Amino acid sequence: MKYLLIEVVERDISAPEFFDTYTEAYDRMCEYVAQVCDVSVDDLRYGLSELGDFDDNVCVRKNCAWATRYGTNFDWKIFEV
């Protein structure tokens, strides 16, 4: 089984990325979210409630994530393929 990660910024769909494991796809998704939020991946995973004013605009779940930053909407989704 493979995993596919899709990123959408506003309505612009990025090229999909394929991963051999769910963990690889999830880690990559978290890297993208952390980059958008300008925090470390560890801060994102373990301390969202302590990161300041953007935490209401960020959500990371098992197979998806979204963020609103600087008026731009970011969305990520992991699919099993």
C-alpha positions as CSV (number, residue, x, y, z in Angstrom):
1,M,0.0,0.0,0.0
2,K,1.2,3.5,-0.8
3,Y,0.1,6.9,0.5
4,L,-0.5,10.1,-1.5
5,L,-0.2,13.6,0.0
6,I,-2.0,16.5,-1.7
7,E,-1.5,20.1,-0.8
8,V,-3.9,22.9,-1.9
9,V,-3.1,26.6,-1.4
10,E,-6.3,28.5,-2.0
11,R,-7.4,26.7,-5.2
12,D,-4.0,25.8,-6.5
13,I,-3.4,22.1,-6.2
14,S,0.2,21.0,-5.9
15,A,1.7,18.0,-7.6
16,P,0.9,14.9,-5.4
17,E,3.7,13.2,-3.4
18,F,3.8,9.5,-2.9
19,F,5.1,7.7,0.2
20,D,5.7,4.1,1.1
21,T,4.3,4.4,4.6
22,Y,1.7,6.4,6.3
23,T,4.3,7.8,8.8
24,E,6.3,9.2,6.0
25,A,3.3,11.0,4.5
26,Y,2.1,12.3,7.9
27,D,5.6,13.6,8.8
28,R,5.8,15.4,5.4
29,M,2.4,16.9,6.0
30,C,3.5,18.1,9.5
31,E,6.6,19.6,7.9
32,Y,4.5,21.6,5.5
33,V,2.2,22.9,8.2
34,A,5.1,23.8,10.5
35,Q,6.7,25.7,7.6
36,V,3.5,27.7,6.9
37,C,3.1,28.5,10.6
38,D,6.8,29.3,11.0
39,V,7.3,26.8,13.9
40,S,9.2,23.7,14.4
41,V,7.6,20.3,13.7
42,D,7.9,19.4,17.4
43,D,6.2,22.6,18.5
44,L,3.4,21.9,16.0
45,R,2.8,18.3,17.2
46,Y,3.2,18.9,20.9
47,G,2.3,22.5,21.7
48,L,-0.3,24.0,19.4
49,S,-2.2,25.5,22.3
50,E,0.9,27.4,23.4
51,L,2.0,28.8,20.1
52,G,0.2,32.1,20.1
53,D,-2.5,33.7,18.0
54,F,-2.6,31.3,15.0
55,D,-3.5,28.2,16.9
56,D,-7.3,28.7,16.2
57,N,-6.4,28.8,12.5
58,V,-4.5,25.5,12.4
59,C,-5.6,21.9,12.7
60,V,-3.7,18.7,12.2
61,R,-5.5,15.4,12.2
62,K,-4.7,11.8,11.4
63,N,-5.1,12.2,7.6
64,C,-5.5,15.9,7.0
65,A,-4.5,19.3,8.1
66,W,-5.4,22.9,7.4
67,A,-4.2,26.4,8.2
68,T,-5.0,30.0,7.5
69,R,-2.0,32.3,7.5
70,Y,-1.7,35.8,6.2
71,G,-5.1,35.5,4.7
72,T,-4.2,32.4,2.7
73,N,-5.8,29.0,3.1
74,F,-3.7,25.9,3.1
75,D,-5.1,22.3,3.1
76,W,-3.4,18.9,3.1
77,K,-4.9,15.4,2.7
78,I,-3.4,12.0,2.9
79,F,-5.0,9.2,0.8
80,E,-4.3,5.5,0.8
81,V,-3.7,4.2,-2.8
